[in-house]
Amino acid sequence: MHFSLQINIYLCASKKFNLNITMNFFELQSREFATRHIGPNERETLKMLQEIGFDNLEQLINQTVPEGIRMSEPLNIPRAMSEHEFLRHIKEVSLKNKIFRNYIGQGYYGAITPSVILRNVFENPGWYTQYTPYQAEISQGRLESLLNFQTMVSDLTGLPLANASLLDEATAAAEAMLMFFNAKNRQEHITKPKFFLDKETFPQTKDVVYTRAKPFGIEVVEGNYAEAVIDATYFGALVQYPNNIGSIEDYRSFIGKVHEADAYVVMATDLLALTLLTPPGELGADVAVGSAQRFGVPLGFGGPHAAFMSAKDDFKRLLPGRIIGVSVDAEGKRALRMALQTREQHIKREKATSNICTAQALLANMAAMYAVYHGPKGLKQIAERIAIFAQTVASEIEARGYTLVAQSFFDTIVVKVDDASVIKSRAEEKKINFRYFDKHWVGISIDETTIIEDLFDIISCFENESETIAFEIAEDDGLYRIPEKLTRTSAYLTHPVFNSYHSESQMLRYIKYLENKDLSLNTSMISLGSCTMKLNAATEMIPLSWNHWSNIHPFAPVEQAGGYKELIDTLSQYLCEITGFDACSLQPNSGAQGEYAGLLTIKAYHEAQGNPQRNVMLIPISAHGTNPASAVMAGMKVVVVKALENGYIDVEDLKVKANQYADQLAGIMITYPSTYGVYEESVKEITQIIHDYGGQVYMDGANMNAQVGLTAPGLIGADVCHLNLHKTFAIPHGGGGPGVGPICVKAHLAQYLPGHVTMSGHSNGAVSAAPYGSASILLISYAYIRMLGAEGLKKATQYAILNANYMRARLAKHYDILYTNNNGLCAHEFIVDLRPFKKTAQIEAEDVAKRLMDYGFHAPTMSFPVPGTIMIEPTESEDKAEMDRFCDALINIRQEIRDIEEGKADVKDNLLKNAPHTQYAVTADAWTHAYSRQQAAFPLPYVKLNKFWPSVARVNNTLGDRNLICTCEPVEMYVEE
Ligand SMILES: Cc1ncc(COP(=O)(O)O)c(C=O)c1O
């Protein structure tokens, strides 16, 4: 391509150079990333446009996005940077973060990510680009790893049931509280409204617990557990072990007291400490929660990290989050899958008991791998070293005339001092951060990264004389700061998986062995409607491993986090520009958490307006399950709005409902473009109706990939929306998390955004443990925006629409496509109707999904929002050839269905019902099917070039649910006859 343009280079305000050269190299460099991120090239674009009957992209967009909501001005976002430029830029920003040695603790500890895990899991697209393992047959690797996580949590906490991660320790504590509340109270009939909260719980945990309690009318009673009077009005209690001041308390008699009052106890705890301490289960606790961060996951200014929850067996049907369970496949072999079939058993629309959906799968996998690599002995050694270092520091500080707040501890001591500012200035000179509780209490938390030399520096901060310090590490004295009656005696992590892979070669191969079982974006496209599985570019991911981003403590002094401040402020500003809003909170750790935070914001606004009675949320029938679930969590009443046959919101029904609840109307939750994949022309009318009745409009941003640069929530009349940075803004899904669900709001809602105990000037409660949630992965979205720039962002949206319409057009010749707009076009996704085949060939959507695996593809979103359908979203990042392969697969499958319809294939024994076909089955000596092995495993020529083998045959869900096993089974169960 040949350009002849004039370039204006501004070096500084006063100097301007005009260069007349023949090629605009700036522009070309600036477009570099867009051409990498967007799949189709110019030639392919023309062909695809031809297929759908358009001459250019603009034409297509004009007929897709209603005119009345289109953006008139380009986004005010700086020109795009090339990948190289971006890496230089982000390095400079990173250096504004100052690396100190952190002894702050408070739930976040320095941790060493073993390099073999860093390189082969954390930095490996084979692990981080995966989706939540709904398609079990091509997800056995991460299912196995998550089962390891559950086993590790269950063993260390001494409780039999564990889930596969939650968002953070504070929300896990709040989830436990709600689980207890629901178990002890009937929704309409609350007899036990009180929850006891021990005062020595981490402040951020208390903050989130208070936020969660309020909408349910839960009365949180804070006090000293040792003096608490627990009567029949309590449904539960929370204590921390070791607690906020590091103290190891014996809760046995307290737990007995709570149980006597017919209430439950949750213990917030620390997995590393539990290698040495009597586990919560043995103390009688009903539930344990905490963070697995210190199992090899970087601090990252607050996240992402995996929280855990384990429980007594009685909570099997109540536990929030995903649970991985053991079952068998169609060949009778052991196979894993998400248990309890509905997977998110707790998200039961308006009957929900939690809204958790995306959690922290990738980080749970890292933590599990850390335990696999170190094994029980290795973990214990790490814990003992920490405990010995802590007791050494304690004795030395005591020897210098100080006293400690608590006498028994694991890794944290709190020292009483006359003037903490003296200690602080000494510490800061040595680039050390302690925790400063107040003027007189200084906390020191030792962690895995602490080495002997560090102890000198720590102790010297408490040394008044300037003499050289000498001390002894009395290893032989034992762990005398851990009370004997709370010393762990039971074994843990005895399963072979935790005792087999301790050399790097073994570990490397184990990680690869699991990775090979999973279909990720590095194998083929994952066209999950509503989930936006787009490219997670390597350049976006690289800075995450840099020390200046990964080693910053979330509660480090603000002056040390200049780089993060710049990242957070600039990204917030871009997100406001993109959404057409005025303020943004990056705190929520998932889409659902964003919904919850946004609804609390609306609620607080109505209350401030003197309208606390406004608590009815209208939610269209087609909404994602998390919408009503979040409304319930925010204490709102859900009223469902009907849909028309074409999938649009029934505006007449909306008017009736808005009128019926006029004075109580809090607002509406809409998804735009709708979950049916169309831009409803009536959207502005809908938002107007709600505003006329005094309600607020919440927009679920799951489909923002169809809006960026073309339209905006602000333009359609919304007041608040969440974004899924793990969809639209390139954060990978990590096999079910991490996620980031920031909320953007109009100015009138800004003051009601979530606050945090560590943020001054915020009166609202926190929704996450860390003030900026999963701060480190904000880098990915920031990189995405900076490297695409305004033009690239818009182009990405246009291509998302082009790609979807191209596939729609190809598939429409073979399948019924549901819900298109008046011009017959879809937005960035579309729904293929598979329901007719149930009658004509006894084929269900699931059979098509499983058969796609034989063609090397992950199924699209199944049965959402319409049962019996699949929803396809290719994203802009797929090229024509890949989309053609996928369409060819579906078209061939249609022929396979036709063969059944026409009696050429058996109704029971056919390619679809028996799918997926494993390598084992296809190469077995016996082959009893009427179709050939080639048809089973290599149905199209491209499959022969790049075959992905599902590692198990179709998984039996019901069998596993009837007999729930959610930890690694005894070894005998693996033995195959
Ligand atoms: C439309 C819609 N809303 C909300 C969510 C929930 O988002 P998250 O999984 O990040 O909590 C999803 C998730 O897939 C979704 O598709």
The ligand as an SDF file (V2000), in Angstrom:
LIG
                    3D

 16 16  0  0  0  0  0  0  0  0999 V2000
  -25.2460  -11.6860   29.8070 C   0  0  0  0  0  0  0  0  0  0  0  0
  -24.3480  -12.0280   30.9560 C   0  0  0  0  0  0  0  0  0  0  0  0
  -24.4610  -11.3310   32.1030 N   0  0  0  0  0  0  0  0  0  0  0  0
  -23.6910  -11.6080   33.1760 C   0  0  0  0  0  0  0  0  0  0  0  0
  -22.7530  -12.6030   33.1610 C   0  0  0  0  0  0  0  0  0  0  0  0
  -21.9540  -12.8990   34.4090 C   0  0  0  0  0  0  0  0  0  0  0  0
  -20.6210  -12.5170   34.2830 O   0  0  0  0  0  0  0  0  0  0  0  0
  -19.5010  -13.1970   35.1740 P   0  0  0  0  0  0  0  0  0  0  0  0
  -19.4160  -14.6060   34.7500 O   0  0  0  0  0  0  0  0  0  0  0  0
  -18.2580  -12.4430   34.8710 O   0  0  0  0  0  0  0  0  0  0  0  0
  -19.8890  -13.0650   36.5990 O   0  0  0  0  0  0  0  0  0  0  0  0
  -22.5990  -13.3690   31.9940 C   0  0  0  0  0  0  0  0  0  0  0  0
  -21.6050  -14.4600   31.9850 C   0  0  0  0  0  0  0  0  0  0  0  0
  -21.4260  -15.2190   31.1050 O   0  0  0  0  0  0  0  0  0  0  0  0
  -23.4110  -13.0660   30.8590 C   0  0  0  0  0  0  0  0  0  0  0  0
  -23.2870  -13.7600   29.7240 O   0  0  0  0  0  0  0  0  0  0  0  0
  1  2  1  0
  2  3  1  0
  2 15  2  0
  3  4  2  0
  4  5  1  0
  5  6  1  0
  5 12  2  0
  6  7  1  0
  7  8  1  0
  8  9  2  0
  8 10  1  0
  8 11  1  0
 12 13  1  0
 12 15  1  0
 13 14  2  0
 15 16  1  0
M  END
$$$$
